[in-house]
Amino acid sequence: MALEVHRVLDAVWRIESARIIAGVARIVRDVGLAEELAQDALVAALEQWPRAGIPDNPAAWLSSVARMRAIDAIRRNDALARKRDALARDAERTMATAADDPAAYAAEEIHDDVLRLIFIAAHPVLAVDARVALTLRLVGGLTTEEIARAFLTPLATVQQRIVRAKRTLAAARVPFELPPPAERAARLGTVLDVIYLIFNEGYAATAGDTWMRPALCEDALRLGRVLAALVPDDGEVLGLIALLELQHSRARARVGADGAPILLADQDRGRWDRLHIARGLAALTRAEACGEPLGPFALQAAIAACHARARTLAETDWERIVALYDALFALQPSPVVALNRAVAIAMADGPAAALPLVDALAEDPALRAYHWLPSVRGDLLARLGRHDEARGAFEQAAFLARNPQERALLAARARR
């Protein structure tokens, strides 16, 4: 029973943690305290569920317990005495509703709560890297290790950023509310980055037993659509939505029946979701019609559109993709963008043209533990007939990979 409880709690927390924390934060007005109270609810579940059984609606149970802990915390805090009665009555009404209907908490303004949480974590009182790390932790449900992996940053650095960010928000007494329109623009870039990183972790998980975490992809898409309704005429918001829709269209074709990853070149494009593609292309058209130069997300969406429009790998317009990567690199000169650009050059001009570019990137400290660098290098070497070197590159990539599905894929490439 204990093993089953751990399994259910892990699944529920990954899917529902942002909603639970956001709901508690609306009561206590402190994101750090809200996360602690939500964690307390997890501990309570670990103590009670093995004896009492797993509730019919585990997420509602966790939310109820966390909010009751929030009410108790408010009553104990003399500094909130003036707000105590009003806040407690409001929270108790919420709990009474949830008691009558365990799923009722899901009918609240959950979307607004989660979006508020993102904008709060993106507050300009925090440094940009702290904003992103905190939001991924609270909203994305990512572990600090996953965040460190996503940013190619030491684990201890990420942990410090998150702790300091919570303290800073509490000290600044940041209100739990959506900022007025004039302030949203200053936070919008961080919000977009975070939604994309949540999606990306779901699209290719850095760790865990599965290569994809579809719930994270769906959460990111939902948040993006809510944001697009809030900011309907922003080219980068539309670009992000286009990118997520186009990327998500491939979800069914990216994993085999055994859970093994299927890379783009080997995917059955007949399994790509045409509805997501249509939505993505429509959003990209709207982004292009905004009359401003395309930003990073819109450029990535344009790259994804090249793949979506091609019926086969051979029909892909690689020259246009290279040009789009050139424009993207001019805006975001990151080593990962440079690596993706090298892949496109290999497809457009052949592996010999791309190999020197990839070899040069091996000197970049940020990519030393990035398993896709030796993987790309191995693919180029194999296409050039340098099989012994290719095997070594794939073995290095498999060693660096943290996700077991990716590791198995790369090890199989090494054996071949």
Secondary structure, 3 states (H helix, E strand, C coil): CHHHHHHHHHHHHHHHHHHHHHHHHHHHCCHHHHHHHHHHHHHHHHHHHHHHCCCCCHHHHHHHHHHHHHHHHHHHCHHHHHHHHHHHHHHHHHHHHHHHCCCHHHHCCHHHHHHHHHHHHCCCCCCHHHHHHHHHHHCCCCCHHHHHHHHCCCHHHHHHHHHHHHHHHHHHCCCCCCCCHHHHHHHHHHHHHHHHHHHHHHHCCCCCCCCCCHHHHHHHHHHHHHHHHHCCCCHHHHHHHHHHHHHHCCHHHCECCCCCECCHHHCCHHHCCHHHHHHHHHHHHHHHCCCCCCCHHHHHHHHHHHHHHCCCCCCCCHHHHHHHHHHHHHHCCCHHHHHHHHHHHHHHHCHHHHHHHHHHHCCCHHHCCCCHHHHHHHHHHHHCCCHHHHHHHHHHHHHHCCCHHHHHHHHHHHHC
